[in-house]
Amino acid sequence: MRAVTVRPPQPGSLGLSDLPEPEPGAGELLVDALAVGVCGTDREIIAGAYGRAPEGRERLVLGHESLGRVRGAPADSGFTAGDLVVGVVRRPDPVPCEACAHGEFDMCRNDGYTERGILGRDGYAAEVWTVESGYAIRLDPGLARVGVLMEPTSVVAKAWEQVERVGARAWFAPRRVLVTGAGPIGLLAALLGAQRGLDVHVLDRVTDGPKPALVADLGATYHTEEMGEVTAALRPDIVIEATGAGRLVLDAMAGTAPYGVICLTGVSVSGRHLTVDAGCLNRELVLENNAVVGSVNANLRHYRQAAEALARADAAWLERLITRRVPLARWAEAYAPAPEDIKVVLTLGE
C-alpha cells in the first residue's frame, strides 16, 4: 500500500512510501482509508519542528485527521464492515498518570502519551490502517464527504466543554461569543457556538474568499476591524482564540465582559517579544472575575460530542470548509499551502 511518510526530525523528508498492508491485531478494525486532513501540525512535522517515528523505525506515517470505512471488525467490537469511522489521535501513557487513568488522556500530566501521525505511532495517511475498536468513532453515513473534519471538530468540542465547565463555577448564561481566526478551528468553533444559540462573531484579517460567506451563512457576524475595536463594541462573554497570534491573545484576555471566559486554542510561535502592561492585565482579570484556559487535543468524550455536532450541521456548509481535495497521485500538492485554503484534504479511496 501507499503511505505519506516523513523521517522526523529531518526537515524536507516527506515522501510517498510503499509499505506492507497492516495486519489487525486482537480487537482491532481493518480500515480502508477515504481521506486524511492536512493541517499546520503536519507542516511543522515536515519542517522538522517535532515528531517521532515509532520505536525502532526511521519513518513515521503522517496524518492525524482520519476518515475511513471498515473492511473487517471483530465480532464483539460493535463495528461492522462498511461503517464510516474516524480513529482517535492520542493514546494514554503506559504508566498511566492520574488523568490518563481516568480517561482524560488529552490532559496527560507526564507527557508519556503517543499520538497517531505525530509522536511514536503511525498516522492515517495510508491506503489501509488499523485501529483499536475502543479508539474508533462511528460516524453518520451521511458524513462520508465531510467526516474528515471530525478531528478538528473534536478539538473545538473540548474547547467548548472547557468554557462551559469554567463558566459553571457560578451562574453562567453567556449570550455573545467572539471567535478570533476563521481557519478550520475558528469556523468550527463558530458552528458549535451557533448550535448553542449564541450570538456569534468571528474576527479575521481576510476580506474576500469563502470565509465571510461561511460565517454569514451560520447567522454569525464577520469582522475585520482591530481586535480592540471589536471587543469594545461587543464585550463578549466568551472569546475562543484560534490564531495563536501573541497580540490577539493578550487583547482577548482584556476584552471580555465581566465574568468572561477566554479559551486559547491557537499555539503561539515563540521568540517574538511584545510589550505588555502586566499590571493592567492582572487588574482586568482579577477585578472582572475573568478566566483564561488553554485547550488542546481531545479524548473519547469530545470525539463523540464532535460526531453529534457534525451530524446536526448542514453538510453542504461543512463541505465548503474543504477548499481543496487532492488525490494521492498528487500527494505533494496537499502539503503546499495556497492563499485561499481553509481545509485541504488528501483523498485516499472511493
C-alpha positions in Angstrom: 0.0 0.0 0.0 1.0 3.6 -0.4 1.5 6.0 2.6 2.8 9.5 3.1 5.8 9.3 5.4 8.4 11.6 7.0 11.7 10.9 8.8 11.4 13.1 11.9 13.1 15.4 12.9 14.7 15.6 9.5 13.3 18.6 7.6 12.2 18.0 4.0 12.0 14.3 4.3 8.3 14.0 3.2 7.8 11.2 0.6 5.4 8.6 -0.6 6.4 5.1 0.7 5.3 1.6 -0.4 4.6 -0.3 2.8 3.1 -3.7 3.7 -0.6 -3.6 4.4 -1.1 -3.8 8.1 -2.5 -6.9 9.9 -5.1 -6.1 12.5 -4.3 -7.3 16.0 -6.7 -8.6 18.6 -9.6 -6.2 19.0 -8.6 -4.0 16.0 -10.5 -2.9 13.0 -9.1 -3.1 9.5 -10.0 0.1 7.7 -9.8 1.3 4.1 -8.8 4.9 4.1 -11.1 7.5 2.5 -9.3 10.7 3.3 -6.9 12.5 5.6 -6.9 16.2 6.5 -3.8 18.3 6.3 -3.1 20.9 9.0 -0.4 23.1 10.4 0.8 20.3 12.7 1.6 18.2 9.6 3.6 21.1 8.1 5.5 21.6 11.3 6.5 17.9 11.4 7.6 18.1 7.8 9.7 21.2 8.7 11.4 19.2 11.4 10.0 21.1 14.4 8.9 18.0 16.2 7.5 14.5 15.6 8.8 11.0 16.5 8.7 7.7 14.5 7.6 4.5 16.1 10.3 2.9 18.2 12.8 1.1 16.1 11.7 2.8 12.9 13.1 5.8 10.9 10.0 6.9 9.1 6.6 7.9 10.5 3.3 7.6 8.6 1.9 11.1 8.7 -1.7 12.1 9.2 -3.9 12.5 12.3 -7.2 13.8 10.8 -8.6 10.5 9.5 -11.6 9.1 7.8 -12.1 5.5 6.6 -14.5 2.7 6.0 -14.3 -0.6 8.0 -13.2 -3.6 5.9 -13.2 -6.0 8.8 -14.0 -5.9 12.5 -14.0 -8.4 15.4 -17.4 -9.9 16.2 -17.7 -8.3 19.6 -16.4 -4.8 18.6 -19.7 -3.1 17.9 -18.5 -2.3 14.4 -19.3 -4.0 11.1 -17.9 -3.9 7.6 -19.0 -0.7 5.8 -19.1 1.5 8.9 -17.7 5.0 8.4 -15.1 5.6 11.1 -12.5 8.0 12.4 -9.5 7.0 14.5 -8.7 8.9 17.7 -5.3 10.6 17.7 -3.9 10.3 21.2 -3.2 7.2 23.3 -2.7 7.4 27.1 0.8 6.9 28.6 1.5 3.4 29.8 2.2 4.3 33.4 -0.6 5.8 33.5 -0.7 9.3 35.0 -3.8 10.1 37.1 -5.5 11.9 34.2 -4.9 9.1 31.7 -6.1 6.5 34.2 -9.5 8.4 34.3 -9.9 8.5 30.5 -8.7 12.2 30.3 -5.6 11.3 28.2 -5.9 14.7 26.5 -4.8 16.1 29.9 -1.8 13.8 30.3 0.4 15.1 33.2 3.7 13.3 32.4 4.0 13.6 28.6 4.2 9.8 28.2 1.4 9.7 25.7 1.7 8.8 22.0 -0.2 10.3 19.0 -1.1 8.8 15.7 0.9 10.5 12.9 2.7 12.8 15.4 4.5 11.0 18.3 5.6 7.4 18.3 2.6 5.9 16.3 2.0 5.7 12.6 -0.8 8.0 11.4 -3.7 7.6 9.0 -2.2 8.9 5.7 -2.1 5.4 4.3 -4.4 3.5 2.0 -5.2 1.0 4.8 -4.9 1.3 8.5 -5.8 -0.4 11.7 -7.2 1.0 14.9 -8.3 -0.4 18.2 -12.1 -0.6 18.4 -12.0 1.3 21.6 -10.3 4.2 19.8 -12.6 4.3 16.8 -15.6 6.5 16.5 -18.5 5.6 14.1 -19.9 8.5 12.0 -23.3 9.1 10.5 -23.2 7.5 7.0 -24.2 10.9 5.5 -20.8 12.4 6.6 -18.8 10.4 4.0 -17.8 13.6 2.2 -17.0 15.7 5.3 -16.2 13.3 8.1 -12.6 14.1 7.8 -13.4 17.3 9.7 -14.0 15.1 12.8 -10.6 15.6 14.5 -10.6 19.4 14.4 -14.2 19.3 15.5 -13.2 17.2 18.5 -10.7 19.9 19.5 -13.4 22.5 19.3 -15.9 20.3 21.2 -13.3 20.1 24.0 -12.8 23.9 24.0 -16.5 24.5 24.3 -16.7 21.9 27.1 -13.8 23.7 28.9 -15.6 27.1 28.5 -18.8 25.7 29.9 -17.2 23.9 32.8 -15.2 27.0 33.8 -18.3 29.2 33.4 -20.3 26.8 35.7 -18.1 27.9 38.7 -21.0 30.3 39.2 -24.2 31.4 37.4 -23.4 31.4 33.7 -25.7 32.4 30.9 -23.5 33.7 28.0 -25.1 35.4 25.1 -22.2 36.5 22.9 -19.0 34.8 21.7 -16.1 36.2 19.7 -14.0 33.7 17.8 -10.6 35.0 16.6 -9.5 33.4 13.4 -11.5 31.9 10.5 -9.4 28.9 9.8 -10.9 25.4 10.3 -10.8 25.6 14.1 -12.3 29.1 14.2 -15.1 28.3 11.8 -15.9 25.0 13.6 -15.9 26.9 16.9 -18.3 29.3 15.4 -20.5 26.4 14.2 -20.7 25.0 17.7 -21.5 28.4 19.1 -24.3 28.8 16.6 -25.6 25.4 17.5 -25.7 26.6 21.1 -28.0 29.5 20.1 -25.3 32.2 20.9 -24.7 35.5 19.1 -21.6 34.5 17.2 -18.9 36.9 15.9 -15.8 35.9 14.0 -12.7 38.1 13.6 -10.2 37.6 10.7 -8.0 39.7 8.5 -9.3 38.2 5.2 -11.8 40.4 3.4 -12.6 38.2 0.4 -12.7 34.5 -0.5 -15.0 32.0 1.2 -14.6 32.9 4.9 -17.0 35.9 5.2 -19.9 34.0 3.5 -19.3 30.9 5.6 -19.6 33.0 8.7 -22.7 34.8 7.4 -24.4 31.5 6.5 -24.1 30.4 10.2 -26.2 33.5 11.1 -23.0 35.0 12.6 -21.2 38.3 12.0 -17.8 38.6 10.3 -15.3 41.3 11.5 -12.1 42.6 10.0 -11.5 45.6 12.3 -8.8 45.8 15.0 -9.4 43.5 18.0 -9.7 46.3 20.5 -12.5 47.9 18.4 -14.4 44.7 18.2 -14.2 43.8 21.8 -15.0 47.3 22.9 -18.2 47.2 20.8 -19.2 43.6 21.6 -18.0 43.0 25.2 -18.2 39.2 24.5 -19.0 36.8 27.3 -16.7 34.2 25.7 -13.7 34.5 23.5 -12.3 31.5 21.7 -8.9 32.4 20.4 -7.9 30.3 17.4 -4.9 32.1 15.9 -2.1 31.9 18.4 -1.1 35.5 17.5 0.5 37.0 20.5 -1.2 40.4 20.4 -4.6 38.9 19.8 -4.1 36.5 22.8 -3.3 39.5 25.1 -6.2 41.5 23.7 -8.6 38.6 24.2 -7.6 38.5 27.9 -8.5 42.1 28.3 -11.5 42.3 26.0 -14.4 40.3 27.6 -17.4 41.4 29.6 -17.0 40.9 33.4 -17.0 37.2 34.4 -15.8 36.3 30.9 -14.1 33.1 29.8 -11.2 33.1 27.3 -10.3 29.8 25.8 -6.9 29.7 24.0 -6.7 27.0 21.2 -4.1 28.5 18.9 -0.4 27.7 19.6 1.8 30.8 19.5 5.2 30.9 17.8 7.9 31.6 20.4 10.7 34.2 20.1 8.6 37.2 19.4 8.6 39.8 22.2 5.7 42.1 23.0 5.5 44.9 25.5 2.7 44.2 28.0 1.3 46.2 30.8 1.2 43.1 33.1 -0.3 45.1 36.0 -3.2 46.3 33.9 -3.8 42.9 32.5 -3.8 41.3 36.0 -6.1 44.0 37.3 -8.5 43.4 34.5 -8.6 39.6 35.0 -8.9 39.9 38.8 -11.5 42.7 39.2 -13.7 41.3 36.4 -13.5 37.7 37.6 -12.3 36.6 34.2 -10.8 33.2 33.5 -8.3 32.1 30.9 -8.0 28.4 29.9 -5.8 26.7 27.4 -7.2 23.7 25.4 -5.6 21.2 23.0 -6.3 17.7 21.8 -9.4 15.7 22.7 -10.5 12.5 24.4 -13.2 10.0 23.5 -15.9 12.0 25.0 -15.0 15.0 22.8 -14.9 12.8 19.7 -18.5 11.7 20.5 -19.6 15.3 21.0 -18.0 16.2 17.7 -19.7 13.3 15.9 -23.1 14.6 17.2 -22.2 18.2 16.2 -21.3 17.2 12.6 -24.4 15.1 12.3 -26.5 18.1 13.2 -24.7 20.5 10.9 -25.5 21.4 7.3 -23.4 19.0 5.3 -23.2 21.5 2.4 -21.8 24.1 4.7 -19.2 21.7 6.1 -18.2 20.7 2.6 -17.4 24.4 1.8 -14.7 24.3 4.5 -12.8 21.8 2.4 -11.4 24.1 -0.2 -9.1 21.5 -1.9 -9.3 17.8 -2.4 -6.0 16.3 -3.6 -5.8 12.7 -4.9 -3.0 10.5 -3.6 -1.4 10.5 -7.0 -0.6 14.2 -6.5 0.1 13.9 -2.8 2.8 16.6 -2.6 0.3 19.3 -3.6 -1.7 18.7 -0.5 1.2 19.8 1.8 1.9 23.0 -0.2 -0.4 25.8 1.2 -2.4 28.0 -1.1 -3.7 31.5 -0.2 -7.4 30.7 -0.1 -7.0 27.3 1.7 -9.3 26.6 4.6 -9.0 22.8 4.9 -7.0 20.7 2.4 -7.8 17.0 2.2 -5.8 14.2 0.7 -8.1 11.6 -0.8 -7.1 8.0 -0.4 -10.1 5.9 -1.5 -13.6 5.8 -3.1 
